[in-house]
Amino acid sequence: MKLTGRKEMSMKRYMITFPSVSAAAYAREKLKKSGFYSTLGKSPAGMLQTCGYALYLDMPDIRRAEAALEQAMIRPGGIYRIQPGAYEKIR
């Protein structure tokens, strides 16, 4: 993605996990109010001990979205950076 008049930033794909679809949907609404776009889907099979859901975000850095969740007092199960063939746990 090219930004006119700004240094091009590398987009990364992140996944934020939650134990239920309702928790993920609530977090998605809070992120949306803070200006972040995300998609909601199931977490990859075998990734969590139980069935789980995740929000997927494409952004240069996850810290601002993480701060928005913290401000809303939302504690995700985990935050991962998605890389080809792997999930790197960040928190």
Stockholm file with secondary structure:
# STOCKHOLM 1.0

chainA/1-91         MKLTGRKEMSMKRYMITFPSVSAAAYAREKLKKSGFYSTLGKSPAGMLQTCGYALYLDMPDIRRAEAALEQAMIRPGGIYRIQPGAYEKIR
#=GR chainA/1-91 SS CCCTTSCCCCCEEEEEEESSHHHHHHHHHHHHHTTCCCEEEECCTTTSSSCCEEEEEEESCSHHHHHHHHHTTCCCSEEEEEETTEEEECC
#=GC SS_cons        CCCTTSCCCCCEEEEEEESSHHHHHHHHHHHHHTTCCCEEEECCTTTSSSCCEEEEEEESCSHHHHHHHHHTTCCCSEEEEEETTEEEECC
//
